[in-house]
Amino acid sequence: MPYHATGWLPAPGDLADLAATIEQALTDPAELTRRGAAARRFAVEHYSWHSWPTGPEPPEGPVLAAVSPPRHDSGRRSTAE
């Protein structure tokens, strides 16, 4: 069973490893608490609003461009109308 700082990951398809992983998690409350705290820290550092870049413009990218509201000009009308 590989060691992971934020949780356990048994080998895919290995039921004995899965059972050992579950047993370890249930019988070692201190390790369960430690890994849970590490997982929370990781999530806050990497996935919370506080981890997003700050500045006048939103971050760019293909995913963000698909969900970002369109940018408008300053309200000026085109003289070509």
C-alpha positions in Angstrom: 0.0 0.0 0.0 1.7 3.3 -1.1 2.0 6.1 1.4 0.1 9.2 0.6 0.1 12.3 2.8 -3.6 13.1 2.4 -5.2 9.6 2.2 -4.8 6.0 1.3 -4.8 4.6 -2.2 -5.0 0.8 -2.4 -3.9 -1.0 -5.5 -6.6 -1.1 -8.2 -8.5 -4.4 -8.1 -6.6 -5.7 -5.1 -9.3 -6.6 -2.5 -6.8 -7.7 0.1 -5.1 -4.3 -0.2 -8.4 -2.5 0.0 -9.3 -4.4 3.2 -5.9 -3.7 4.7 -6.3 0.0 3.8 -9.7 0.2 5.4 -8.5 -1.6 8.5 -5.6 0.7 8.9 -7.8 3.8 8.6 -10.3 2.5 11.1 -7.7 1.3 13.7 -5.4 4.3 13.7 -7.4 7.4 14.6 -4.3 9.6 15.0 -3.2 8.8 11.4 -6.7 9.3 10.2 -6.8 12.7 11.8 -3.4 13.6 10.5 -4.2 12.7 6.9 -7.6 14.4 7.2 -5.9 17.6 8.3 -3.4 17.3 5.5 -6.1 16.8 3.0 -8.0 19.9 4.2 -4.8 22.0 4.1 -4.2 20.8 0.5 -7.7 21.6 -0.6 -7.7 25.1 1.0 -4.3 25.9 -0.5 -5.1 24.6 -4.0 -8.9 24.8 -4.5 -10.3 27.7 -2.4 -11.0 31.2 -3.6 -8.0 32.4 -1.6 -5.7 30.4 -3.9 -7.0 32.2 -7.1 -4.8 35.0 -8.5 -5.8 38.5 -7.6 -5.7 41.6 -9.8 -8.0 43.7 -12.0 -8.5 41.0 -14.7 -9.9 37.5 -14.1 -7.6 34.6 -14.9 -7.6 33.5 -18.6 -7.8 30.1 -20.1 -10.0 27.9 -22.1 -12.1 26.6 -19.2 -12.4 30.0 -17.5 -13.2 31.7 -20.9 -16.1 29.3 -21.3 -17.7 30.3 -17.9 -16.6 34.0 -17.6 -19.1 36.7 -18.4 -18.4 38.5 -21.7 -16.4 41.7 -21.4 -18.2 44.8 -22.5 -16.8 48.1 -23.8 -17.3 51.2 -21.6 -20.8 51.7 -23.0 -19.8 53.7 -26.0 -21.7 53.1 -29.2 -20.0 52.6 -32.4 -20.1 55.5 -34.9 -20.7 53.0 -37.7 -24.3 52.4 -36.7 
